[in-house]
Structures are given as C-alpha cells and as structure tokens.
Amino acid sequence: MCCLRFENEEYTRMRKDLPKINSTVTYKDKKYRISSMNVLQKQAKLENKEEVLFVDFKELWPDKELNND
C-alpha cells in the first residue's frame, strides 16, 4: 500500500500546476476541452466537436514552468 500512496502523492505533485480535466483551452485559435492528461508522457488530450488531439504540455503551455520533471 505504501507504493500506491507514494505514486498518488507523486501524481498529485506533477498535476499541481496543470489545468483541471474538462477545462477549456484555446489551441491554434480553436477552443478545446481537456478530456484527459498523461503526466508521465506530458500530453493532454484535447477535444471539440470537430477533432481530438494529443498535444505536448510544452506546446500548450510554452511559458509555464511545469513541476513535473
């Protein structure tokens, strides 16, 4: 159980500075909903009515120093 507790704490730390799931973001002049995030791969899944994209955190938030290294 201690390993799972450590993992949960680590994921929580890594997600600390990221937007919440279901938040709306603008990417390439289009609005998307963040439907999921993979903090290990540093990717967000963005969706709108027309498309689904997987985008690297650095591309979405180039100026943000993310606490997930």
N, C-alpha and C positions, 0 to 999 in steps of 0.2 A: 504494500500500500504506500510505502514511503516514496517509491519511484514515481507512482502516479501523482502523488502530491507535488513532488518536485516538478514534474512535467507541467502540471496545471499552473504552478507558480511561474514557470518559465514562459509559457504561452501567454499568460496574463501580462507579464512584463513586456514581452515582444509586441503585444497588441496595444499597449498603453497609449501611444501617440497616434494610433490609426483611427479613422472614422468608424462608426458603428455599421454593422451589417444593416442593409436597407436604407442607408444614407444615399442622398442624391449627389452626384458629382458631374461636373462638366469636363468632357474629354474630347478634344478636337472639335470644339464648338457644338457638341451634342450632349444632351442630358442622359445620364445613365443611373441606374440603381446598382449599388454594390450588393450583389447577391451572395457572395462568399469571398473569403480571403484565405490564402495559404501562406502563413507567415514564414514557414521554412523555405518555400520557393520564392517568397517575396512577390507574390502575384495576387491581383484582385480580379474577380470575375464580375464584369460589368454587363448589364442587360438593359435593353429598352425594347420597344415593340418591333423594331426592325432587325436587331442583331444581338449577338452575345460575343463578348470579347474577353480575352485573358490578357491583362496588362501588368507589366512590372511596376512595382511600387515607385522605383526611381523615375519612371516615365510619367506616372500620375502625379507624383509629388516631388519634383526635382529639387526644390528649395528646402524641403523638410528633412531634417536630420532624424532619421528613424532609429529608435532604440531597439533594434532587432539584429544586431551583428553578433 
